[in-house]
Amino acid sequence: MPTTRQIIAKQVKEARKKKELTQAEVAEGAEISVTYYAMIERADPKANVSTGILAKISKVLGITIKI
């Protein structure tokens, strides 16, 4: 069973690719670093993602993240 991080990572990555955005474009729109955004997409355990950051990413991608 996938972890919450993996579920979020999959949704975010798929939405980004569907919108044909780069990681840099999403990161800029969400006001976070590209490195941090990439960690989120990889489900890196070091990326402690707050609900505020998820809300910003969701807004940029135009999605609702479902866990």
N, C-alpha and C positions, 0 to 999 in steps of 0.2 A: 504494500500500500504506500502511495507517495506521501511524503511529508507536506506540511503546509507550505514550506519554502518552495518545494518542487511544484506544487500546484500553482502558486503565485508566479513562479518563474515561467512556467509553460504558458500561462495565460498572457503574461506581459510580452513575452517573446513573440508569440503567435500574432498578437494584436499589432505589435510594432512592424512585423514583416508584412502583414496584411495592408497596413497603411503606407508601406514602403518608406519608413523612416529609419534613419541610422540611430545607433545608440546615443551618439552625440546630440542629435536633435531632440530625442526624448529627454535626455539628461538636462539639456539646457532649458527646455520647457518646464521641467520639474524643479529646476534650480538646485540640482545636485551634480556631483562630478560624474564624468563618464566612467571612471573606475568603479565608483560605488554602484552606478546603474548596472554595469556589466556583472558585478558581483551578485546583484539581485537576480539577473537573468540566469546566472549559473547556479542559483540556489546555494551560494556560498554561506556556510554557517557564520562567518565573520560579519556578514551584512545583516545587522540587526535593524530591521525595517519597521519604522513607526507607522501608525495609521495615517498620520499626516503626510508622510512621504508617499504612501500608497495612494492616498487621495490625489496628490499632485500628479503622479504617474498616470492614474486612471483618467484624470481630466485631459492630460495631453493626448492619451490614446483614444479617448472617447468611449471608455468601457467601464463596466462594473466588474470588479474582481469578485469571483465567487469561490468561497473556501468550503 
